[in-house]
Amino acid sequence: MSYLKKYTMNYSKLINFITLLIIILGINSCGIYRKTDATKTPVNAKERVKKNMEEGRGFRIKNLGKIGKGGEFQFASSNELWRASIEILDFVPLVNADYGGGIIITDWYNSEENEKEYIKITVNFLTNEIRSDAIKINIHKKICEINNNCKINLVKSELNNDIKLAILKKAALIKTKDLEKIKEEEGEVRVVPTLQN
C-alpha cells in the first residue's frame, strides 16, 4: 500500500511540474514583453492607436463606453450578402429566411406569361465574404398540367447566374456604402493584414 501511495504522490508532483512548465513556456512565447524603442513610439495616444492600426496590431471597439447605446446588436443586418439577397429577391414572397442556417427559400413564383409554370429560388450562403463562390443559387421549376398534376425539376440556366451576379453586385455596393459611412463617422482607418507564422 505504501508503495502505491508514494507512486501516486510522485506522479501528481510530476504532473504539477509539467503543467507549470507548460504555463511558463506558454506565457514566455506569447510575447507579452517586447523591447521597444521609446523614440519610435508616439507619445500622443491617438497617434499610437493610429500606428498600431496601420501595423495590424490593434483593433477598434466602436461605441464602447458611450451612454445610451446599450443593446445594439447587428446580425443579418451587418452581412452585405444577406442584405443584398433580401433586396434582390424582394419581388417574391419568402418561405424561409434563416440567417443562422445560411439559407433563403422563396415561395413558388409565377410570372403572368405562363400560368402553368412556377419557380422557387433557394440561396445558400457558403461564406460571408463577397466573392463568386460565396453563394449557391438553386432554381426549381414546377410545371402543372390539368388536375394539378405537377412535376418539379432542378433547373440550371442563365437565370441562376443572373441572380447570383445581381446579389454579388448589390452586396459590393452595400459594403462600399457601409465603409463610406464608417469613414465619415470615425475618420480614415487603414487595416493592414499581418502574416501568421
Stockholm file with secondary structure:
# STOCKHOLM 1.0

chainA/1-197         MSYLKKYTMNYSKLINFITLLIIILGINSCGIYRKTDATKTPVNAKERVKKNMEEGRGFRIKNLGKIGKGGEFQFASSNELWRASIEILDFVPLVNADYGGGIIITDWYNSEENEKEYIKITVNFLTNEIRSDAIKINIHKKICEINNNCKINLVKSELNNDIKLAILKKAALIKTKDLEKIKEEEGEVRVVPTLQN
#=GR chainA/1-197 SS CHHHHHHHHHHHHHHHHHHHHHHHHHHHHTTCSCCCCTTTSCSSHHHHHHHHHHTTCCCCCTTTTCTTCTTCCCSGGGCHHHHHHHHHTTTSCEEEEETTTTEEEECCBCCTTCTTEEEEEEEEECCSSCSTTSEEEEEEEEEECGGGCEEEEEECSHHHHHHHHHHHHHHHHHHHHHHHHHHHHHCCCCCCCCCCC
#=GC SS_cons         CHHHHHHHHHHHHHHHHHHHHHHHHHHHHTTCSCCCCTTTSCSSHHHHHHHHHHTTCCCCCTTTTCTTCTTCCCSGGGCHHHHHHHHHTTTSCEEEEETTTTEEEECCBCCTTCTTEEEEEEEEECCSSCSTTSEEEEEEEEEECGGGCEEEEEECSHHHHHHHHHHHHHHHHHHHHHHHHHHHHHCCCCCCCCCCC
//
